[in-house]
Amino acid sequence: MTTTSRPLVIAHRGASGYRPEHTRSAYELAFALGADAVEPDIVATKDGVLVLRHENEISGTTDVAAHAEFASRKTTKTIDGVALTGWFTEDFTWAELSTLRAVERIPELRQASASFDGHEGILRLSDLLDIVDAATLSARRPLVLVAEIKHATYFESIGLPLDELFADAVRDWATADNLIVESFEQTVLTKIRARGIPGRLVFLAEAKGAPADLVAAHGAKARSYADHLTAAGLDRLAREVDGVSVTRKLILRLDLTKKAVGVTDLVSRAHGSGLIVFCWTLRAENKFLAKNNRVKGEPRDFGNWRSEFELVLSSGLDGVFADQPDLALAVLAAPRA
C-alpha cells in the first residue's frame, strides 16, 4: 500500500481540517504535511465536467447563494431517497460553476479554515490530477488518488453516467499504483473496472442503511450495509472488489455511555476474507471524538485526539482517512508504549 509498512494516510478532501475542503490549498497542504494520498468526492456538471464537491448540492460549500444570477436555480430534489433544497452541480455548466468561490462547510467548528472563505474556486478532477503529479515529483515517492464516486445511480438516471465520465478523465493517467476508486454503490465500481481502468476498488459501508444502487433496484429487499459486512458478505465482496472502507463507528467499540473502550473484530474478519480495510474519518475536534476523549472547552477545541487515533489504528487498518493528516502521521511515527 505504501513505501513503508504503516497504514496509508489519506487526506480527507485534502487537509480539510485546515482549509476549505476540495480546494487547491487543501490538497497541496495535505501533501506538504506528508499525506500518502488525497480523497476527492466526484460529481458532475450539466455539461459532463467532473468537479470536486462533498455533494452535488453546493449551498454549504460555495457562495452560490450570494450570486443573484443563480437565484432561480434553487430547487428541491430527492437524492438517494433524501429530499434536499439548494443548488445542484448538474444544473450548472462548468463555465458557470467556475465563477463560484469555495467556503468552509463547518465554520462553527473550523473558524481558522473559514478565514479562507472566498479565496479559491471549485476544482475539476483534471485539476487535481495535475496537483497529484506535481506533488509526486516534489515528494519523490509514489502518491495516490483515492477517488470517491458520489450518487452514481442518481447521475446515471439524469443522463450523466459517472463511470463513463470518470473512465474518460483518468484513462491516460491512472496506473495500478496511483489510483484507488471507492463508492457506496458497488455497481459503479464494477462498471469502471469493466471499462479497463486500473487501480484498486473499495466498497464504502455505512453503519446503517443500504446502498442506493441496491435500493433503486430492489427497494425494501435491498441488501443492507450490515449484510455486506457479515462473513458471507465479506467473502462475496472479496470476489468483486479489493477492499472495504467503513465508518469509524464500525471500528471503535463503545460502552453504554459512549466511551471508547476498544475496537471491534471487523478489520480482522475482513482481512480474513482477503480484503484491504480503510476507515473514515479521524478528526481532532471534541465534536467528533468519543465521550472519554473529549476535553473541557468548546466542540471546536481539539480533544484527546491522540488516544482515539491510536485506538482506531490499533485495529490493524490498511489505510485511514484524516482531516488533519499530520496528526495521523504523528501518531504512526511515535513509538508504541
N, C-alpha and C positions, 0 to 999 in steps of 0.2 A: 504493500500500500504506500509506503514512504521509503525514503532512503535510510530510515532508522527502524528500530523495532517498535517504536512507540506508535500510539494511535494517530491517525490523520486528524489534524486540527483544521476545521473548515470554518472560515469566517462567514457567519450567517448574514446574508445580504450585504456582504462586506463587513467592515468593522462598525456594525450598526449600533454598538454601544457608545460610539464616539462621534459619529457623523450621520446625517440623514441616510437611511438605508437606500441601497441601489444607486448611489451617486458615484461619480468618478473618484471623489476623495475618499469615500468609504472603502472602495475596492483597493485603491492604491495604498491607503493606510494599512489595510489588512495585510497586504504583502510586506509592507515595510515593518510591521510588527512581527513578522515571521510565520504567518499562516501558510499552511501547505496547499490550501485550496480556498476558493470562494464559491458561494452559492447564490445564484440569481433565481428569482421567480420570473417565469416567462409567460407573457400574454401577447395578444396580437392587436394591431390597429385595423381599422376598416380596410385599408389597402394592403394588408398582409405583411406588415413590418413587425418583427418580433421585438418587443420592448420589455424593460425590466421594471416591474412593479409588484408589490406584495399581492395585490389583487387587481382584477380588471376594473374594479370600482376605485376611483382615484381621488376622491374628495379628501381623504385623510392623509395623503402622501404628496399632494401637489397643491398649488394655489389656484386650481381651476375655478373655485367658487368666486374668486375675485375678478375673473375675466367676464365682463358683461357680454362680450360677443358670443360666449358659450352658455349663457344662462338658459337658453331654450333646450339645451341638450340634457338638462337634468331630468331624470326619469326613474321609474321603479321597475326592476327586473327580478326574476327569480333565477338565482344561480345555484345549481346543485341543491335545490329544494329550499333555499333561503331567500326571502324577499329582501332586496337591498334598494335603497334610494340614493341616487347620486349621479355621478358622471362615469361613463364606461369607455375603456380604451377602444372598443370595437365601434364606437360611434364617432371616432376621430380619425383623420388621416395622420400619417406621421408628420407631415408639414404642420398640421395644427397642434399636435401634441408637443412638438419641439419648441413651441412658444411658451409652454408652462415651465414653472420652476418647482423644484422639489422642496418638501418641508418634512420636519421630524414627525413621525407617526404618533409618538407618545411623549409629547413635550412636557407633560406634568411630571414625568419620571426622568427625562433626559434634557434638562434645561441647557446644558452646555452644547449638546448637539443641536438644539433648536436655535442657537445663536447663529447657525449656518443656514437657516431657512432663507430660501430665495437666491442663494449664491450659485446654484447649479441647475442644469436642466435634466430632462429624462434621458437615459441611455438606451440605445438599441443593443441587441445581443451582439451585433457586429462590432460595436464599440468596445464591449467587454472582451471579446476575443483579442483585440489589439492590446488591451491592458494586460491580459494574461501573458501574451507573447513578450511584451516589454519587460514585465516583471520576471519572467523566466530567464531572459537574457541577463538581467541585472543580478538575480539571485544565484545564477549559475547552478541551478538544480531544477529538477522537474517540479512543475506546479500544475495544479489540477482545477478544472472547471466541474463543479457539481451542479448540473442544470436541473431545476425543478420545473416540470411542465404543469401549468395550472389550468384546471377546468377544461380538460381536453374534450370531454363529451359535449359540453355546452358549446365550445367554439366550433366543433365539427357540425353541430346542429344549425349553426348560422353561416355555414359555408367557409369556415376558416380552419381547415384541418391542421392542427399544430404539429402532428407527426411529419407531414409533408413539408411544412414551412421550416421546421427545425432541421430536418434532414438536409434540405437545400442550403440552409445557412451554415452548417458545420461540416458538410461533406468534404471540403478541401482542407479542413483544419483539424478535424478530430483524429486521434490515434487511440490505440488500446490503452495507452498510459495517461493521456491528458484529459480524458472525458469520463464522467460518471453521469448518468441520466436517472432522475428519480421522479416519481409521481405517486399520488394517492390512487391513480387509476392504472391498473396493470395493462389494460387494453392499449393505451398509447405507447407504453414501453415495448410491447410486442410488435406494434406497427413500426416503431423506429428501428428495432433490430431487423425486421423484415426488409427495411429499406437499405440495409447494408452498412449502417453506421456503427463504427467500432466503439469500444468502451464498455463499461460495466453498467448493468441495470439494477436499480434499487427500488424496492416497493416501500412506500411510506405507509405507516399504520398509526391511526389514532387510538386513544384509549377506549372509545366507544363509537357506535355508528357503523356505517357500511360504506364502501367505495361508491362514488357517484356513478361510475360506469355500470356497476352491477345493479344499482338501484334503478337506473334507467332501463336496463334490460329485463330485470326480474322483479322489480317492485319490492314488496314486503318480504319476498322469499330470497332476497339477495344475501349472499354470504357476508357476515359481519367481519370487521377487523379482528375481533376476538377469535372468530373461526379460523382466520388466516394464521393465527399465532398458536394454535394447538399443534400437537405433534404431527398430525396428519396434514394440517395446513402448511406448516413449515416445510415438510417434505415435498409437498406439491409446489410451493414457491421455489424450492431449490432446483426443481426440474425446469423452471421457466425464467428465473431471474438470478442475479448473482448475490443479492443481499437484501436486507430489510433494514429500514430506518424507523425508529419508534420514538414517541414522545418520552421525555424524561419521567413522566408519571408511571410508565411501564417498567422502568429500571429501578427507581427508588422504592424501597419498602417502607411504608409509613405505618405508624401505630394509630390507635383510635383518636389521638389528639393531634394528628397531622405532623408528628415529628418523624424525621428520617432516622430509621434505626438499622438500615441495612440495604441490600439490593436483592432483587428477585433473581430467579434462575433463567430468565428469558434469554440472556446472552449465551449462556452455556447450552441451552436447548437449541437455539438457532445455529450455533457453531456445530452442534452435533448433527444437524441436517446439512451441513456444508455451506452455510450462508455467512457472508460477512455481515457485521452488525454496526449500524450507526445509531446515534441518539441525538435528539434535539430537545431543548436548546439550553446551554449553560449561559446563565445571566447572573450578574453580580449583585443586582439591587435587591433590597429586602422584599420588595413586592413579589419577586419570583422564587424566593427561597423557601425551603421547608421551615415550619414554625420554629424549630430549635436552632436554626441557623440565622434567624433574624436578630438584629441588634436594635437597641433603643434609637429612636430617631424617626425620620420620615420614610415612607415607602421607597423614595428615590435614593436613599442612602445605601451605600454598599454594606452588606451584612457579612456574615462569616462565610463568604463565597468559597474560600479555600477548602473548608471542611466539606462542603457539599460537592464541589468539583472533585475532590479526592474520592469521595464515596462513589459518585457516579462512575468515575474512571476505574475504580477497583473491580467493576463488573467484568472487565476484560474486553471492552469495546474495541472495534477496529477503527472507529472514527467518531468524532464528536463535533457538533455544531456549537459555536460560541459567538455571542455578540461582542465579547471582549476577548479576542483570540490570544492576546498577550498573556492574559491571566490563566487561560487553559495551558498555555505553553510553560508558564512559570510553575504550575503545579506538576506538570510532567517532568520538568527539569530538576525539581527538588528531590533529594534523596528520601526514600520511603523510611518511615520510622520502623 
